[in-house]
Amino acid sequence: MLIDTLLGDLPRATFLQQHYQKQPLAKPSTAAHLRELATWATVDRLVETTSCDLLLVRDGKLWPGARPKTAAEARALFKEGYSLALRNPDRYDAGLAELGRTLSAELQGTVNLQVYCTPAGHGSFGWHCDPEEVFIFQTAGAKRYLLRQNTLNPTPLHETLTDEMNPSRERTPIQECRLEAGDWLYIPGGYWHEVTAPDQEALSISVGLMPPTGIDVLDFVRTHLLRSPAWQQRLPMLGHASPLSDTEKMEAYRALFRDFGGELKRMMEDPRFVLRFMAAAATAGLRSSVLREGSSRDPEK
């Protein structure tokens, strides 16, 4: 397995018990075989020949102009201090797609893959956190990572990332880590981190894995209830014209909710339903990092 290669002399069981979804882990050199997946040649090709989404940011501020159409334009902005963030490049590059699918198959989760090019002496987004379990593979140069546990919203979802989270309010200890080419770093979902390239330009791959959550279970349940006559029925009228008193309305809804709860309990205890959810979650993860047919940029874009 790829994860075993990356862990080197660290047993997989130790990683899963002590680090995964718990604590960061950095390993030197064991990702050296991934360095060729993200080079300047890769970046130039993605910029010039595909419609890969490209975000440019310099020390927390986004580039206000249009997406560069040529590698020369992108490199010029890079020299001005802008980091290049290629988002979902695995849709256009077979090697990156294989990396995303492999990690998803081994650890389970939908894939959010990005390639970062960071100029020396600059950073990109400042302190922030991601909901995914993030694996950083350093392919060139060096980066410094500052990490701290998130106690304000320890398990954020994409929908809750903007819930008034201010990293400056955090009081947990700060850890520091330096990655050089061939090294990799695991950052648990929700962990605060700040990234800079202090003394040399850097290229890296970020693979975020979003494991299924209880919210995903609810979404899955909903798809199975949409065609259920019991769940399609209209509930008792609540308007002022209702013949029911407020007390009678409450009792009617409580009775319906008990019936709904019983049906949900029976459904979610059925092993066949559990297996269907597990299969759907695994399939969603693998499909989230798929090479698109034809990688050339649409001429109209």
RANORBEL-V304150 format. One record per residue. N is the residue number from 1. RES is the residue in one letter. OMEGA is omega as a letter, one per 20 degrees, with the letter a starting at -180 (none if undefined). Layout:
# RANORBEL-V304150
n=N res=RES omega=OMEGA
n=N res=RES omega=OMEGA
This chain:
# RANORBEL-V304150
n=1 res=M omega=r
n=2 res=L omega=a
n=3 res=I omega=r
n=4 res=D omega=r
n=5 res=T omega=a
n=6 res=L omega=a
n=7 res=L omega=r
n=8 res=G omega=a
n=9 res=D omega=r
n=10 res=L omega=a
n=11 res=P omega=r
n=12 res=R omega=a
n=13 res=A omega=r
n=14 res=T omega=r
n=15 res=F omega=a
n=16 res=L omega=a
n=17 res=Q omega=a
n=18 res=Q omega=a
n=19 res=H omega=a
n=20 res=Y omega=a
n=21 res=Q omega=a
n=22 res=K omega=a
n=23 res=Q omega=r
n=24 res=P omega=r
n=25 res=L omega=r
n=26 res=A omega=r
n=27 res=K omega=r
n=28 res=P omega=r
n=29 res=S omega=a
n=30 res=T omega=r
n=31 res=A omega=a
n=32 res=A omega=a
n=33 res=H omega=r
n=34 res=L omega=a
n=35 res=R omega=a
n=36 res=E omega=r
n=37 res=L omega=a
n=38 res=A omega=r
n=39 res=T omega=r
n=40 res=W omega=r
n=41 res=A omega=r
n=42 res=T omega=a
n=43 res=V omega=a
n=44 res=D omega=a
n=45 res=R omega=r
n=46 res=L omega=r
n=47 res=V omega=a
n=48 res=E omega=a
n=49 res=T omega=r
n=50 res=T omega=r
n=51 res=S omega=r
n=52 res=C omega=r
n=53 res=D omega=a
n=54 res=L omega=r
n=55 res=L omega=r
n=56 res=L omega=a
n=57 res=V omega=r
n=58 res=R omega=r
n=59 res=D omega=r
n=60 res=G omega=a
n=61 res=K omega=a
n=62 res=L omega=r
n=63 res=W omega=a
n=64 res=P omega=a
n=65 res=G omega=a
n=66 res=A omega=r
n=67 res=R omega=r
n=68 res=P omega=r
n=69 res=K omega=a
n=70 res=T omega=r
n=71 res=A omega=a
n=72 res=A omega=r
n=73 res=E omega=r
n=74 res=A omega=a
n=75 res=R omega=r
n=76 res=A omega=r
n=77 res=L omega=r
n=78 res=F omega=r
n=79 res=K omega=r
n=80 res=E omega=r
n=81 res=G omega=a
n=82 res=Y omega=r
n=83 res=S omega=r
n=84 res=L omega=r
n=85 res=A omega=r
n=86 res=L omega=a
n=87 res=R omega=a
n=88 res=N omega=r
n=89 res=P omega=r
n=90 res=D omega=r
n=91 res=R omega=a
n=92 res=Y omega=a
n=93 res=D omega=a
n=94 res=A omega=a
n=95 res=G omega=r
n=96 res=L omega=r
n=97 res=A omega=r
n=98 res=E omega=r
n=99 res=L omega=a
n=100 res=G omega=a
n=101 res=R omega=a
n=102 res=T omega=r
n=103 res=L omega=r
n=104 res=S omega=a
n=105 res=A omega=a
n=106 res=E omega=a
n=107 res=L omega=r
n=108 res=Q omega=r
n=109 res=G omega=r
n=110 res=T omega=a
n=111 res=V omega=r
n=112 res=N omega=a
n=113 res=L omega=r
n=114 res=Q omega=r
n=115 res=V omega=a
n=116 res=Y omega=r
n=117 res=C omega=a
n=118 res=T omega=r
n=119 res=P omega=a
n=120 res=A omega=r
n=121 res=G omega=a
n=122 res=H omega=r
n=123 res=G omega=a
n=124 res=S omega=a
n=125 res=F omega=a
n=126 res=G omega=a
n=127 res=W omega=r
n=128 res=H omega=r
n=129 res=C omega=r
n=130 res=D omega=r
n=131 res=P omega=a
n=132 res=E omega=r
n=133 res=E omega=a
n=134 res=V omega=r
n=135 res=F omega=a
n=136 res=I omega=r
n=137 res=F omega=a
n=138 res=Q omega=a
n=139 res=T omega=r
n=140 res=A omega=r
n=141 res=G omega=a
n=142 res=A omega=r
n=143 res=K omega=r
n=144 res=R omega=r
n=145 res=Y omega=r
n=146 res=L omega=a
n=147 res=L omega=r
n=148 res=R omega=a
n=149 res=Q omega=r
n=150 res=N omega=r
n=151 res=T omega=a
n=152 res=L omega=r
n=153 res=N omega=a
n=154 res=P omega=a
n=155 res=T omega=a
n=156 res=P omega=r
n=157 res=L omega=r
n=158 res=H omega=a
n=159 res=E omega=a
n=160 res=T omega=a
n=161 res=L omega=a
n=162 res=T omega=a
n=163 res=D omega=r
n=164 res=E omega=r
n=165 res=M omega=a
n=166 res=N omega=a
n=167 res=P omega=a
n=168 res=S omega=r
n=169 res=R omega=a
n=170 res=E omega=a
n=171 res=R omega=r
n=172 res=T omega=a
n=173 res=P omega=r
n=174 res=I omega=r
n=175 res=Q omega=r
n=176 res=E omega=a
n=177 res=C omega=r
n=178 res=R omega=r
n=179 res=L omega=r
n=180 res=E omega=a
n=181 res=A omega=a
n=182 res=G omega=r
n=183 res=D omega=r
n=184 res=W omega=a
n=185 res=L omega=r
n=186 res=Y omega=r
n=187 res=I omega=a
n=188 res=P omega=r
n=189 res=G omega=r
n=190 res=G omega=a
n=191 res=Y omega=r
n=192 res=W omega=r
n=193 res=H omega=r
n=194 res=E omega=a
n=195 res=V omega=r
n=196 res=T omega=r
n=197 res=A omega=a
n=198 res=P omega=a
n=199 res=D omega=r
n=200 res=Q omega=r
n=201 res=E omega=a
n=202 res=A omega=r
n=203 res=L omega=a
n=204 res=S omega=r
n=205 res=I omega=r
n=206 res=S omega=r
n=207 res=V omega=r
n=208 res=G omega=r
n=209 res=L omega=r
n=210 res=M omega=r
n=211 res=P omega=r
n=212 res=P omega=a
n=213 res=T omega=r
n=214 res=G omega=r
n=215 res=I omega=r
n=216 res=D omega=r
n=217 res=V omega=r
n=218 res=L omega=r
n=219 res=D omega=a
n=220 res=F omega=r
n=221 res=V omega=a
n=222 res=R omega=a
n=223 res=T omega=a
n=224 res=H omega=a
n=225 res=L omega=a
n=226 res=L omega=a
n=227 res=R omega=r
n=228 res=S omega=r
n=229 res=P omega=a
n=230 res=A omega=a
n=231 res=W omega=r
n=232 res=Q omega=a
n=233 res=Q omega=r
n=234 res=R omega=a
n=235 res=L omega=a
n=236 res=P omega=a
n=237 res=M omega=r
n=238 res=L omega=a
n=239 res=G omega=a
n=240 res=H omega=a
n=241 res=A omega=a
n=242 res=S omega=r
n=243 res=P omega=a
n=244 res=L omega=r
n=245 res=S omega=r
n=246 res=D omega=r
n=247 res=T omega=r
n=248 res=E omega=r
n=249 res=K omega=r
n=250 res=M omega=a
n=251 res=E omega=r
n=252 res=A omega=a
n=253 res=Y omega=r
n=254 res=R omega=r
n=255 res=A omega=r
n=256 res=L omega=a
n=257 res=F omega=r
n=258 res=R omega=r
n=259 res=D omega=r
n=260 res=F omega=a
n=261 res=G omega=r
n=262 res=G omega=r
n=263 res=E omega=r
n=264 res=L omega=a
n=265 res=K omega=r
n=266 res=R omega=a
n=267 res=M omega=a
n=268 res=M omega=r
n=269 res=E omega=r
n=270 res=D omega=a
n=271 res=P omega=r
n=272 res=R omega=r
n=273 res=F omega=r
n=274 res=V omega=r
n=275 res=L omega=r
n=276 res=R omega=r
n=277 res=F omega=a
n=278 res=M omega=r
n=279 res=A omega=r
n=280 res=A omega=r
n=281 res=A omega=r
n=282 res=A omega=a
n=283 res=T omega=r
n=284 res=A omega=r
n=285 res=G omega=a
n=286 res=L omega=a
n=287 res=R omega=a
n=288 res=S omega=r
n=289 res=S omega=a
n=290 res=V omega=r
n=291 res=L omega=r
n=292 res=R omega=r
n=293 res=E omega=a
n=294 res=G omega=a
n=295 res=S omega=a
n=296 res=S omega=r
n=297 res=R omega=r
n=298 res=D omega=a
n=299 res=P omega=a
n=300 res=E omega=a
n=301 res=K omega=none
